[in-house]
Amino acid sequence: MIVDRLDDAKAGDGLLVQCAGRVIRAAPGKDLAEAHDYHDPATPILAASLPRRMPGYRALGFTRT
């Protein structure tokens, strides 16, 4: 699943929770769930967006590697 605008202020944390929830939802035969969140540290607006989403990921049990 590819999602654009997870850091959109109008979407709030609800969109992040909804999308990540789809990834971690239990399903028959599903043993592993991974979420990849790409950002560009060389672009200031993009570099600032991941730290704003991290609390939502942490609340869902994700860790940053």
Beta strands, then each sheet from edge to edge (+ up, - down):
end
